[in-house]
Amino acid sequence: MTRKGQALSVLLVSTLAFTVCFMVWMMFGVIGIPIRKALSLNATEFGLLTAMPVLTGSLIRVPLGIWTDKFGGRIVMATLMALTVPAIWLMSYATAYWHFLVIGLFVGLAGGSFSVGTPYVARWFPRHQQGFAMGVYGAGNSGAAVNKFVAPALVVAFGWTMVPTVYAAIMAVTVILFWLFSHSDPAHLTGGHVKFTDQLKALKDPRVLKYCQFYSIVFGGYVALSLWMVQYYVGEFGLDIRTAALLAACFSLPGGVLRAVGGWMSDKWGAHSVTWWVMWVSWVCLFLLSYPQTDLTITTLSGPMTFHLGLNVYAFTALMFILGIAFAFGKASVFKYISEDYPSNIGTISGIVGLAGGLGGFVLPILFGALQDATGIRSSAFMLMYGVVWVSLIWMYWTEVRHGELMGKHAATTH
């Protein structure tokens, strides 16, 4: 097989593997609803339940990125996926709350696959195509949407315990396919002389910290909202689980699939320009989504007049769809920054940035639940996200926008 054919094969089979891993990682976003009902969990406990797999998938990203640089993506990815199969299978036998929390930690290993596949795929392509290649691989985020199509059907037909059983079988088959159709190139390894502590020194770089903050929104927010949205639709609009999951997929699907488009845009116009506009679109959407259902009474000459303000299910879904697209572009543009600034150790930097994004996906669902329990306002989740986006906009303005051109012939090279 030619070098180009090997690169294409690696890209396709790695994207398939990441899609399955992400589908498994987001499993609690659907099966958590019947589990919550069976265990009588409050919103904070539900948030912790959905977030547990995200915690492990986040913490393991830095070592996985380093191991990928050292040993190669093929062996690391295959081993990682194989290790998750027993944990996924055991999930169907859990009965107590702590069972789900502990097993969820092991299932969460699947979430670390991003830090393996990103450098593994990127190194098979020339620099001017890396944004697109990483965007295609990152489209595996659409596994969150696949989960919303598959899991509700299994829950309704067979009960929630069938979901982890089927997912374990799918993961096992994916491990075999990945091993058969992936390839290795010794030239992609950084070498055994690179120390763990030396590579972690990248955390001292302020650019890395900034990219971590950006990614905690576009990826961490994507993960958190993907986990939160099905139960939000059920509670806010009174929908059944299948309809709620279908509408929630309107956010998850573009948020994953269109990442490849974001990679192409970043290659063409630059990571800086794409990220800046992503933050502004997200800010507008989250501002509108934050507004709670409100009854406003005004005293007029003819007596009290009452108005109802709030998003209906159609307007809400449309805004979530736009937000999903923005997050998809933003996830790709952040990693375009990394491939440009750190071409020699993409694995390590992507692991660190991925860790930050994953930790955002872990912390946010818990905060969503805590805010809902404290205020009784479901849209408080979007209020929190709105505030976080403000931080990114201000940070980006002071460090980049004041010194660069956002539009025009020099925009793509300025950052």
Secondary structure, DSSP 8 states (H G I E B T S, - for coil): --HHHHHHHHHHHHHHHHHHHHHHHTTHHHHHHHHHHHHT--HHHHHHHHHHHHHHHHHTHHHHHHHHHHH-HHHHHHHHHHHHHHHHHHGGG--SHHHHHHHHHHHGGGGGHHHHHHHHHHTTS-HHHHHHHHHHHHGGGGHHHHHHHHHHHHHHHH-TTHHHHHHHHHHHHHHHHHHHH----GGG---TT--HHHHHGGGG-HHHHHHHHHHHHHTHHHHHHHHHHHHHHHHHH---HHHHHHHHHHHHHHHHHTHHHHHHHHHHH-HHHHHHHHHHHHHHHHHHHH---EEEEEEETTEEEEEEE---HHHHHHHHHHHHHHHHHHHHHHHHHHHHH-TT-HHHHHHHHHHHHHHHHHHHHHHHHHHHHHH--TTHHHHHHHHHHHHHHHHHHHHTGGGS-SSSTTGGG--
